[in-house]
Amino acid sequence: MLSAFLSAFKTPDLRKKLLFTAAIIALYRLGATIPSPGVSYGNVQECIKNAQAGDTNGIFSLLNLFSGGALLSLSVFALGIMPYITASIILQLLTVVIPRLEQLRKEGQSGQAKITQYTRYLTLGLAVLQSSAFVALGKSGQLFGNACPAGVEIIPQTAIPQWLTLASLVITMTAGTGVIMWLGELITDRGIGNGMSVLIFTSIAARLPAEGWQIYKSKGAYWFVGVLVLVVAIIAAVVYIEQAQRRIPVQYAKRMVGRRMYGGTSTYIPLKVNQAGVIPVIFGSSLLYLPQLALQFTKSDDPGKVWTWVDRHLANPSDWVYILTYFLLIIFFTYFYVSITFNPTEVADNMKKYGGFVQGIRPGKPTADYLDFILTRITLPGALYLGIIAVLPNFFFMWLGGSSYQNFPFGGTAVLIMVGVGLETVKQIESQLMQRNYEGFLR
């Protein structure tokens, strides 16, 4: 991997792309540290310290990790890339339900451009809703689990009317989300890798040193070294599974088109063990956040039996009910997402159209049934793998204890995203290096 980066820096045009990507990342991190207008930065830092010490900001810890610490600071880029990810997932699911979107997906580049435009609009709409919710939670102190000291206000009273300050906060955060989308598209067009993925990778990586230092301070050097060794083992396992795939050999028959002969080649259909990626983990964690978020808004002196049970089991990451529910949700969403993103019937029809067939399997419906059988069997280990990786932080919560769970970002969604983005970026760099350094038989 390091040799690929060194070779890329020796190539002038690739060096420009890498430096451009680094400049955009620096600009993104700058926006994540600039406070929004009307927010008291000193009071925010005091509330964050109390929240970390008292382990009271667990509900928003994952979102804060994805935003690179910008969410709890209520900065300009507080929402991070999450509204865009949510909008992309929603439109991907709606593509199966709405015929118009499915038709656009089949139209190629023009249709994809239209879907991207819809994604931008939906992202801004979600940004307005999320920023309004986070501003309201920040003003009441519930964003930090009521950890703010008495008399400390995140959005203090000024000569400016309060409603105008809150409206400017919502507009600023929504505009910040729009800027993040633009920065991500700039990286995709003129830099290296998928822009949105690179930005979320940057947000997670930016939090690792601070969270690791928190573990070192709370548990000491021996625990810190043990955690690092375990982290290396987890990353190695994730890389191994992410690269694993089942290759189904496909043979294309020879056919005449005009005066030319086409076909007669052998290829394969790569079915990854983790065909669903990180989407099931995001779905599962989002569903588990809903009862916790509702609990934040409905806290009272007498919450009742239902909310007491939710607080004891579904809001406690170390509880076995929470862990089992999270694990089962991930398995369910893995099968659900794979079923809507990979259509065996469509793949079999395309193979039949171009003269392709799996050896020993008749084209058409038998091929579709065979692909569905293989996909169903290979999805099970992928779903179990996602579930185990996702619940690892919950076991570390019991192992390290207390607030250390919130300071352990080396499992679950964070590792899956970082490893996936890292592998994809290295592949893109290596493919571009091969294009520029290809040696034919005449050289």
C-alpha positions in Angstrom: 0.0 0.0 0.0 2.8 2.4 0.9 4.6 1.6 -2.4 1.4 2.5 -4.3 1.3 5.9 -2.6 5.0 6.6 -3.2 4.6 5.7 -6.9 1.6 7.9 -7.1 3.5 10.9 -5.7 6.2 10.3 -8.4 3.5 10.6 -11.1 2.8 14.3 -11.7 -1.0 14.1 -12.5 -1.6 11.6 -9.6 0.4 13.8 -7.3 -1.9 16.8 -8.2 -5.0 14.6 -7.4 -3.6 13.5 -4.1 -2.6 17.1 -3.0 -6.0 18.4 -4.2 -7.7 15.7 -2.1 -5.6 16.6 0.9 -6.5 20.3 0.6 -10.2 19.5 0.5 -9.8 17.3 3.6 -8.0 20.1 5.4 -10.9 22.5 4.4 -13.4 20.0 5.7 -11.7 19.6 9.0 -11.5 23.4 9.4 -15.2 23.7 8.9 -15.7 21.0 11.5 -13.9 23.1 14.2 -15.6 26.5 13.4 -18.5 27.1 15.9 -21.9 28.1 14.5 -23.1 31.6 15.2 -24.7 32.0 18.6 -23.0 29.0 20.2 -20.8 29.4 23.2 -17.7 27.4 22.4 -16.4 27.5 26.0 -19.7 26.2 27.4 -19.8 23.5 24.8 -16.4 22.2 25.8 -17.3 22.2 29.5 -20.5 20.2 28.8 -18.5 17.7 26.6 -16.0 17.2 29.5 -18.8 16.5 31.9 -20.6 14.2 29.5 -17.4 12.1 28.9 -16.7 11.9 32.6 -20.2 10.8 33.4 -20.8 8.6 30.3 -24.0 10.5 29.4 -23.6 11.3 25.7 -23.9 7.7 24.5 -26.9 8.2 22.3 -25.2 10.6 20.0 -21.6 9.1 20.3 -21.8 7.3 16.9 -23.1 10.4 15.1 -20.4 12.5 16.8 -17.8 10.0 15.6 -19.0 10.2 12.0 -18.9 14.0 12.1 -15.4 14.0 13.5 -16.5 15.5 16.8 -18.3 18.3 15.1 -21.8 17.3 16.2 -21.4 17.8 20.0 -19.5 21.1 19.3 -22.5 22.3 17.1 -20.0 23.6 14.5 -20.7 24.7 10.9 -20.2 21.1 9.7 -22.0 19.6 12.7 -24.2 17.3 10.7 -21.3 15.8 8.8 -22.1 13.5 5.9 -24.9 11.6 7.6 -27.8 13.4 5.9 -26.3 12.5 2.5 -25.8 8.9 3.5 -29.4 8.7 4.8 -30.8 10.3 1.7 -28.8 7.9 -0.5 -30.1 4.8 1.4 -33.7 6.1 1.2 -33.5 6.6 -2.6 -31.8 3.3 -3.1 -34.7 1.6 -1.2 -37.3 3.7 -3.1 -35.8 2.6 -6.4 -37.3 -0.9 -5.8 -40.7 0.5 -4.9 -41.2 3.5 -7.4 -41.1 2.4 -11.1 -40.0 5.9 -12.2 -36.8 5.7 -10.1 -36.1 2.1 -11.3 -36.5 3.4 -14.9 -34.0 6.2 -14.2 -31.5 3.7 -12.8 -31.7 1.7 -16.0 -31.1 4.8 -18.2 -27.4 4.9 -17.5 -25.5 8.0 -16.8 -28.3 10.5 -17.5 -30.7 8.6 -15.2 -28.0 8.4 -12.5 -27.5 12.2 -12.7 -31.2 12.7 -12.1 -31.1 10.4 -9.1 -28.1 12.2 -7.7 -30.0 15.5 -8.1 -33.0 14.0 -6.1 -30.4 12.8 -3.5 -29.2 16.4 -3.0 -32.7 17.8 -2.5 -33.5 15.1 0.0 -30.2 15.6 1.8 -31.0 19.3 2.3 -34.5 18.4 3.6 -33.1 15.9 6.0 -30.4 18.5 7.1 -33.1 21.0 8.0 -34.9 18.4 10.2 -31.8 17.1 11.8 -30.3 20.5 12.5 -33.6 21.7 14.0 -33.6 18.6 16.3 -30.0 19.0 17.4 -30.3 22.7 18.0 -33.4 22.1 20.2 -31.5 19.3 22.1 -28.4 21.5 22.4 -30.5 24.4 23.8 -32.1 22.2 26.4 -28.8 20.5 27.3 -30.2 17.0 26.4 -27.6 16.7 23.6 -25.1 16.1 26.3 -27.4 14.0 28.5 -28.1 16.9 30.9 -24.4 17.0 31.8 -24.0 20.7 31.5 -23.4 22.4 34.8 -26.1 24.6 36.3 -26.3 28.0 34.7 -24.2 27.0 31.7 -26.1 27.6 28.4 -25.0 26.3 25.0 -26.9 29.1 23.2 -26.9 32.0 25.7 -29.3 34.9 25.6 -28.1 38.0 23.7 -29.6 41.2 22.4 -30.6 39.3 19.3 -34.1 37.6 19.5 -33.7 33.9 20.5 -35.8 32.7 17.5 -33.5 34.5 15.1 -30.4 32.9 16.6 -32.0 29.5 16.4 -33.1 30.0 12.8 -29.5 31.2 11.9 -28.1 28.0 13.5 -30.4 25.8 11.5 -29.6 27.7 8.2 -25.9 27.5 9.0 -25.8 23.8 9.6 -28.0 23.1 6.5 -25.7 25.2 4.4 -22.7 23.4 5.9 -24.2 20.1 4.7 -24.6 21.5 1.2 -20.9 22.6 1.3 -19.9 19.1 2.4 -21.8 17.6 -0.6 -19.9 20.0 -2.9 -16.5 19.1 -1.4 -17.3 15.4 -1.7 -18.2 15.8 -5.4 -15.0 17.8 -6.0 -12.9 14.9 -4.6 -14.8 12.5 -6.8 -14.3 14.5 -9.9 -10.8 15.9 -9.4 -9.3 13.9 -6.6 -8.8 10.3 -5.6 -11.5 8.0 -4.4 -15.2 8.5 -3.7 -15.5 11.9 -2.2 -18.3 11.2 0.3 -16.5 8.0 1.5 -13.2 9.8 1.9 -14.8 12.6 4.0 -16.5 10.1 6.4 -13.2 8.2 6.6 -11.5 11.5 7.5 -14.1 12.2 10.2 -13.6 8.8 11.9 -9.8 8.9 11.6 -9.7 12.4 13.2 -11.3 11.1 16.4 -9.1 8.0 16.8 -6.1 9.8 18.5 -8.3 11.6 21.1 -10.4 8.5 21.8 -7.2 6.3 22.1 -5.7 8.8 24.5 -8.8 8.7 26.6 -8.5 4.9 27.0 -4.8 5.3 27.9 -5.6 7.9 30.6 -8.5 5.9 32.1 -7.0 2.3 32.0 -3.2 2.7 31.7 -0.5 1.6 29.3 -1.1 -2.2 29.5 -4.8 -1.9 28.6 -4.0 0.5 25.9 -1.4 -1.9 24.3 -3.8 -4.8 24.6 -6.5 -2.8 22.9 -4.1 -1.9 20.0 -3.2 -5.6 19.5 -6.9 -6.5 19.4 -7.6 -3.6 17.0 -5.0 -4.9 14.6 -6.5 -8.4 14.8 -10.0 -7.0 14.1 -8.8 -4.9 11.1 -7.0 -8.0 9.7 -10.2 -10.1 10.0 -12.3 -7.3 8.4 -9.8 -7.0 5.5 -9.9 -10.8 5.0 -13.7 -11.0 4.9 -14.1 -7.8 2.8 -11.9 -9.3 0.1 -13.6 -12.7 0.2 -15.9 -13.6 -2.7 -17.5 -16.6 -4.4 -16.7 -16.6 -8.2 -19.3 -18.2 -10.4 -17.7 -19.1 -13.8 -19.6 -17.8 -16.8 -19.0 -18.9 -20.4 -20.1 -16.8 -23.4 -20.9 -18.6 -26.6 -19.5 -17.4 -29.9 -21.9 -15.4 -32.1 -21.7 -13.5 -35.4 -22.7 -9.8 -35.5 -22.3 -8.7 -39.1 -19.0 -9.9 -40.3 -17.4 -10.1 -36.8 -17.3 -12.9 -34.3 -18.0 -12.0 -30.7 -18.0 -14.1 -27.5 -16.2 -17.3 -26.8 -14.7 -15.9 -23.6 -14.8 -17.0 -20.0 -15.4 -14.7 -17.0 -17.1 -15.0 -13.6 -19.7 -13.3 -11.4 -18.0 -12.2 -8.2 -20.4 -12.6 -5.2 -18.9 -11.0 -2.1 -19.3 -12.6 1.3 -20.3 -9.1 2.6 -22.5 -8.2 -0.3 -24.5 -5.6 1.8 -21.5 -3.6 3.0 -22.1 -1.4 6.0 -25.7 -0.5 5.3 -27.3 -3.2 7.6 -25.2 -1.9 10.5 -26.4 1.7 9.9 -30.0 0.5 9.6 -29.8 -1.5 12.8 -28.1 1.2 14.8 -30.6 3.8 13.5 -33.6 1.7 14.7 -32.0 1.2 18.1 -31.5 4.9 18.4 -35.2 5.7 18.0 -36.4 4.4 21.4 -33.3 6.0 23.1 -34.1 9.3 21.4 -37.7 9.1 22.4 -36.6 8.4 25.9 -34.6 11.6 25.9 -37.7 13.6 25.0 -40.0 11.9 27.5 -38.0 11.8 30.6 -40.0 12.5 33.7 -40.2 11.6 37.4 -42.6 8.7 36.8 -41.7 7.3 33.3 -43.9 4.2 33.6 -43.0 0.5 33.1 -42.5 0.7 29.3 -40.0 3.5 29.5 -38.3 2.0 32.5 -37.8 -1.2 30.5 -36.5 0.7 27.5 -34.1 2.7 29.7 -32.8 -0.5 31.4 -32.5 -2.7 28.3 -32.6 -0.9 25.0 -30.7 2.2 26.1 -27.9 0.2 27.8 -25.3 -1.0 25.4 -24.0 -3.6 27.8 -27.4 -5.2 28.3 -27.9 -8.6 26.6 -31.3 -7.6 25.3 -29.6 -4.6 23.5 -26.8 -6.8 22.1 -29.1 -9.6 20.9 -31.6 -7.1 19.4 -28.8 -5.3 17.6 -27.4 -8.6 16.3 -30.7 -9.9 15.0 -31.6 -6.5 13.3 -28.3 -6.6 11.4 -28.9 -10.2 10.2 -32.4 -9.2 9.1 -31.3 -6.1 7.2 -28.4 -7.9 5.6 -30.8 -10.4 3.9 -33.3 -7.6 3.2 -30.7 -5.3 1.6 -29.1 -8.0 -0.5 -32.5 -9.1 -1.8 -33.2 -5.6 -3.1 -29.8 -4.8 -4.5 -29.0 -8.1 -6.3 -31.7 -9.4 -8.6 -30.8 -13.0 -9.8 -33.5 -12.9 -12.4 -32.2 -9.7 -14.0 -28.6 -11.1 -14.0 -29.8 -14.3 -15.5 -31.8 -12.5 -18.2 -28.8 -10.3 -19.1 -26.5 -13.4 -19.4 -29.0 -15.1 -21.6 -29.4 -12.0 -23.8 -25.6 -11.9 -24.5 -25.2 -15.6 -24.9 -23.7 -16.3 -21.4 -24.4 -19.4 -19.3 -23.1 -21.1 -16.2 -21.6 -24.5 -17.1 -24.0 -27.3 -16.2 -26.9 -24.9 -15.6 -29.5 -24.1 -18.3 -30.0 -20.3 -19.1 -33.0 -18.4 -17.9 -34.9 -19.5 -14.7 -32.6 -22.4 -13.7 -29.7 -19.9 -13.7 -31.7 -17.4 -11.7 -32.6 -20.2 -9.2 -28.9 -21.3 -9.0 -27.7 -17.7 -8.3 -30.4 -17.2 -5.7 -29.4 -20.5 -4.0 -25.7 -19.5 -3.9 -26.5 -15.9 -2.8 -28.7 -17.1 0.1 -26.0 -19.5 1.4 -23.2 -17.0 1.1 -25.2 -14.2 2.8 -25.4 -16.1 6.1 -21.7 -15.9 7.0 -21.7 -12.3 5.7 -24.6 -11.4 8.1 -22.9 -13.2 11.0 -19.7 -11.4 10.3 -21.4 -8.0 10.3 -23.3 -8.8 13.5 -20.1 -9.9 15.3 -18.1 -6.9 14.2 -20.9 -4.5 15.1 -21.5 -5.8 18.7 -17.8 -5.9 19.5 -17.9 -2.4 21.1 -20.7 -3.6 23.3 -18.5 -6.3 24.8 -15.7 -3.7 25.2 -18.2 -1.7 27.2 -18.4 -4.6 29.6 -14.7 -5.2 29.5 -13.4 -1.7 29.8 -16.4 -0.5 31.8 -18.3 2.8 32.0 -17.4 5.7 29.8 -14.7 3.7 28.0 -17.3 2.3 25.6 -17.9 5.7 24.2 -14.1 6.1 23.7 -13.7 2.8 21.8 -14.3 3.6 18.1 -12.4 0.6 16.8 -15.3 -1.7 16.2 -18.6 -1.9 14.3 -19.4 0.7 11.7 -16.2 2.7 12.2 -13.9 -0.2 11.3 -16.1 -1.4 8.4 -16.1 2.1 6.9 -12.5 2.8 7.4 -11.3 -0.5 6.0 -13.7 -0.4 3.1 -12.8 3.1 2.0 -9.1 2.4 2.5 -9.2 -0.7 0.3 -11.2 1.1 -2.4 -8.9 4.1 -2.5 -5.8 1.9 -2.8 -7.4 0.0 -5.6 -8.2 3.2 -7.5 -4.6 4.4 -7.1 -3.2 1.1 -8.2 -5.5 0.9 -11.3 -4.5 4.5 -12.3 -0.8 3.6 -11.8 -1.3 0.5 -14.1 -2.8 2.7 -16.8 0.1 5.1 -16.7 2.9 2.6 -16.4 1.6 -0.1 -18.8 4.3 -1.6 -20.9 3.3 -3.2 -24.2 5.4 -5.7 -26.2 6.8 -2.8 -28.4 8.5 -1.1 -25.4 
